[in-house]
Amino acid sequence: MSNSILSIRNLRVSIQSRDGSLNEITRDVSLELAPHEFVSIVGPSGSGKTTLLRAASGLRPPNGGTVVFNQMPVTEVPKGLAIVFQEYNKSLFPWLSIFKNVAMGARDCSSHERSERVTKALAQVGLSGFETRYPWELSGGMQQRAALARAMVSDPQILMMDEPFASVDALTRNHLEDVVQKLWDSSTFSALMVTHDVGEAVYLSDRVLVLSARPSTVLAEIKIDLERPRSHFETKQSKRFVELAAEVLEKVEEAGRQSVQGKELI
Ligand SMILES: Nc1ncnc2c1ncn2[C@@H]1O[C@H](COP(=O)(O)OP(=O)(O)OP(=O)(O)O)[C@@H](O)[C@H]1O
């Protein structure tokens, strides 16, 4: 894909075990992310999804292969890339108000512009009125909204998310998925999301990539041809959604079986 905003080619990441041996996590992962495309990565536990995202975002150097963002090799987290992690309680500073936490994402702006951006981002995630609260005064879902606002305030070209809704209850999860969907619909950023939840991946994405068991490669790529905007009530009850979710789940289970067989061989 020539117009990719992010291009990952033949990515290999190995992690040193305590005994000093190298553990190969991803062996050969390639993916292209187009402007304003939403791609999710699913796969069995331990297949290296988080490791892949960390290498793709510049948080850890790969052992082989390349990551290119906006035609530039990624060697550290580049400007224009924002990341949201699962553990909102660790990613927000408890001693800063919600306003100041979100403003951390726009440190490079003048104070007037920073203030405008924070106000807009808080409104986009439904947190207007909570500016002076502290993270520990908000529910988990609200804290994750604040983490999303902090990512959005930098006006990213790519939003990477690692299991962003895994620590909240099912209803809050649905709400947060729609917050992300609305943000994505009303902006131009591309999104790369790691998730365990097949339904969530299908609901939000244009494409879903399924990783094989470790050392991982891309086992399958499934195009999600559901109309947008999507809604929990209509989309998730549609025949096509159910077919796509079953297709993704089948591939994840196939990868999981490989992983079990691999363990039996060790
Ligand atoms: N810093 C580290 N040191 C040692 N091993 C690590 C480190 N980070 C990851 N690993 C190992 O790499 C493998 C892949 O981990 P990773 O978290 O990327 O997988 P994952 O697919 O995201 O897993 P899950 O779905 O369970 O969150 C795991 O076996 C993990 O134990």
The ligand as a Tripos MOL2 file, in Angstrom:
@<TRIPOS>MOLECULE
LIG
   31    33     1     0     0
SMALL
NO_CHARGES

@<TRIPOS>ATOM
      1 N1          9.5700   -7.3270   29.3110 N.pl3     1 LIG1
      2 C1          9.3790   -8.6320   29.1710 C.ar      1 LIG1
      3 N2         10.2340   -9.5310   29.6920 N.ar      1 LIG1
      4 C2         10.0590  -10.8490   29.5270 C.ar      1 LIG1
      5 N3          9.0620  -11.3870   28.8010 N.ar      1 LIG1
      6 C3          8.1810  -10.5500   28.2560 C.ar      1 LIG1
      7 C4          8.2750   -9.1290   28.4030 C.ar      1 LIG1
      8 N4          7.2480   -8.5550   27.7070 N.ar      1 LIG1
      9 C5          6.5450   -9.5750   27.1750 C.ar      1 LIG1
     10 N5          7.0990  -10.7570   27.4970 N.ar      1 LIG1
     11 C6          6.6170  -12.0670   27.0660 C.3       1 LIG1
     12 O1          6.3260  -11.9790   25.6980 O.3       1 LIG1
     13 C7          5.1770  -12.7420   25.3770 C.3       1 LIG1
     14 C8          4.1920  -11.8970   24.6190 C.3       1 LIG1
     15 O2          3.6830  -10.9060   25.5080 O.3       1 LIG1
     16 P1          2.6140   -9.8290   25.0160 P.3       1 LIG1
     17 O3          2.1690   -9.1170   26.2300 O.co2     1 LIG1
     18 O4          3.1570   -9.0620   23.8900 O.co2     1 LIG1
     19 O5          1.4750  -10.7840   24.4460 O.3       1 LIG1
     20 P2         -0.0540  -10.4680   24.2410 P.3       1 LIG1
     21 O6         -0.4620  -11.1840   23.0060 O.co2     1 LIG1
     22 O7         -0.2890   -9.0050   24.2850 O.co2     1 LIG1
     23 O8         -0.6430  -11.1750   25.5350 O.3       1 LIG1
     24 P3         -2.0580  -10.9810   26.2390 P.3       1 LIG1
     25 O9         -3.0800  -11.2200   25.1780 O.co2     1 LIG1
     26 O10        -2.0760  -12.0470   27.2830 O.co2     1 LIG1
     27 O11        -2.0970   -9.5910   26.8030 O.co2     1 LIG1
     28 C9          4.6400  -13.2730   26.7020 C.3       1 LIG1
     29 O12         5.0320  -14.6280   26.8350 O.3       1 LIG1
     30 C10         5.3050  -12.4240   27.7420 C.3       1 LIG1
     31 O13         5.5270  -13.1560   28.9190 O.3       1 LIG1
@<TRIPOS>BOND
     1     1     2 1
     2     2     3 ar
     3     2     7 ar
     4     3     4 ar
     5     4     5 ar
     6     5     6 ar
     7     6     7 ar
     8     6    10 ar
     9     7     8 ar
    10     8     9 ar
    11     9    10 ar
    12    10    11 1
    13    11    12 1
    14    11    30 1
    15    12    13 1
    16    13    14 1
    17    13    28 1
    18    14    15 1
    19    15    16 1
    20    16    17 2
    21    16    18 1
    22    16    19 1
    23    19    20 1
    24    20    21 2
    25    20    22 1
    26    20    23 1
    27    23    24 1
    28    24    25 2
    29    24    26 1
    30    24    27 1
    31    28    29 1
    32    28    30 1
    33    30    31 1
@<TRIPOS>SUBSTRUCTURE
     1 LIG1         1 GROUP 0 **** ****
